[in-house]
Amino acid sequence: MSVVINFVNPNTLALDKIEVYRASSKTGALSLIATLAGTALTYTDTSAPANAVSWYVVRAYIGTKYTDSDLIPKGNYASLS
């Protein structure tokens, strides 16, 4: 199982890179889990903890300046059927 995060670039300028961070709780420490090309529109976290909610932040860079998304809660639960 995995968690998929989709995002868009709301800027008119091209992004240089995108970083994805994950925490185990809303107030937990964020850890960098991926660095993506600036053109990326999705990320699949194949190492997300099972049967838990993880919290994600997407950080977009133009040069050395960046902006962070709001915290994104995503669950990774097995089907109950």
Contacts in CASP RR format, 6 or more apart in sequence:
PFRMAT RR
TARGET T0000
AUTHOR 0000-0000-0000
METHOD contacts of the structure
MODEL  1
MSVVINFVNPNTLALDKIEVYRASSKTGALSLIATLAGTALTYTDTSAPA
NAVSWYVVRAYIGTKYTDSDLIPKGNYASLS
1 48 0 8 1.000
1 50 0 8 1.000
1 76 0 8 1.000
1 77 0 8 1.000
1 78 0 8 1.000
2 44 0 8 1.000
2 45 0 8 1.000
2 46 0 8 1.000
2 48 0 8 1.000
2 76 0 8 1.000
3 44 0 8 1.000
3 45 0 8 1.000
3 48 0 8 1.000
3 54 0 8 1.000
3 56 0 8 1.000
3 74 0 8 1.000
3 75 0 8 1.000
3 76 0 8 1.000
4 42 0 8 1.000
4 43 0 8 1.000
4 44 0 8 1.000
4 45 0 8 1.000
5 20 0 8 1.000
5 42 0 8 1.000
5 43 0 8 1.000
5 44 0 8 1.000
5 45 0 8 1.000
5 56 0 8 1.000
5 58 0 8 1.000
5 72 0 8 1.000
5 74 0 8 1.000
6 41 0 8 1.000
6 42 0 8 1.000
7 18 0 8 1.000
7 40 0 8 1.000
7 41 0 8 1.000
7 42 0 8 1.000
7 43 0 8 1.000
7 58 0 8 1.000
7 69 0 8 1.000
8 41 0 8 1.000
9 15 0 8 1.000
9 38 0 8 1.000
9 60 0 8 1.000
11 60 0 8 1.000
11 62 0 8 1.000
13 62 0 8 1.000
14 38 0 8 1.000
14 39 0 8 1.000
14 62 0 8 1.000
15 38 0 8 1.000
15 39 0 8 1.000
15 60 0 8 1.000
15 61 0 8 1.000
15 62 0 8 1.000
16 38 0 8 1.000
16 61 0 8 1.000
16 62 0 8 1.000
16 63 0 8 1.000
17 35 0 8 1.000
17 36 0 8 1.000
17 37 0 8 1.000
17 38 0 8 1.000
17 61 0 8 1.000
18 35 0 8 1.000
18 36 0 8 1.000
18 37 0 8 1.000
18 38 0 8 1.000
18 40 0 8 1.000
18 43 0 8 1.000
18 58 0 8 1.000
18 59 0 8 1.000
18 60 0 8 1.000
18 61 0 8 1.000
19 32 0 8 1.000
19 34 0 8 1.000
19 35 0 8 1.000
19 36 0 8 1.000
19 58 0 8 1.000
19 59 0 8 1.000
19 61 0 8 1.000
19 66 0 8 1.000
20 32 0 8 1.000
20 33 0 8 1.000
20 34 0 8 1.000
20 35 0 8 1.000
20 36 0 8 1.000
20 43 0 8 1.000
20 45 0 8 1.000
20 56 0 8 1.000
20 57 0 8 1.000
20 58 0 8 1.000
20 59 0 8 1.000
21 30 0 8 1.000
21 31 0 8 1.000
21 32 0 8 1.000
21 33 0 8 1.000
21 56 0 8 1.000
21 57 0 8 1.000
21 58 0 8 1.000
21 59 0 8 1.000
22 30 0 8 1.000
22 31 0 8 1.000
22 33 0 8 1.000
22 45 0 8 1.000
22 48 0 8 1.000
22 54 0 8 1.000
22 55 0 8 1.000
22 56 0 8 1.000
23 29 0 8 1.000
23 30 0 8 1.000
23 31 0 8 1.000
23 54 0 8 1.000
23 55 0 8 1.000
23 56 0 8 1.000
23 57 0 8 1.000
23 71 0 8 1.000
24 49 0 8 1.000
24 52 0 8 1.000
24 54 0 8 1.000
24 55 0 8 1.000
25 55 0 8 1.000
26 55 0 8 1.000
26 71 0 8 1.000
26 73 0 8 1.000
28 55 0 8 1.000
30 55 0 8 1.000
30 57 0 8 1.000
33 45 0 8 1.000
33 47 0 8 1.000
34 43 0 8 1.000
34 45 0 8 1.000
36 43 0 8 1.000
38 60 0 8 1.000
38 61 0 8 1.000
43 58 0 8 1.000
45 54 0 8 1.000
45 56 0 8 1.000
45 74 0 8 1.000
48 54 0 8 1.000
48 74 0 8 1.000
48 75 0 8 1.000
48 76 0 8 1.000
49 76 0 8 1.000
50 76 0 8 1.000
50 77 0 8 1.000
50 78 0 8 1.000
51 76 0 8 1.000
51 77 0 8 1.000
51 78 0 8 1.000
52 75 0 8 1.000
52 76 0 8 1.000
53 73 0 8 1.000
53 74 0 8 1.000
53 75 0 8 1.000
53 76 0 8 1.000
54 73 0 8 1.000
54 74 0 8 1.000
54 75 0 8 1.000
54 76 0 8 1.000
55 71 0 8 1.000
55 72 0 8 1.000
55 73 0 8 1.000
55 74 0 8 1.000
56 69 0 8 1.000
56 71 0 8 1.000
56 72 0 8 1.000
56 73 0 8 1.000
56 74 0 8 1.000
57 68 0 8 1.000
57 69 0 8 1.000
57 70 0 8 1.000
57 71 0 8 1.000
57 72 0 8 1.000
58 68 0 8 1.000
58 69 0 8 1.000
58 72 0 8 1.000
59 66 0 8 1.000
59 67 0 8 1.000
59 68 0 8 1.000
59 69 0 8 1.000
60 66 0 8 1.000
60 67 0 8 1.000
60 69 0 8 1.000
END
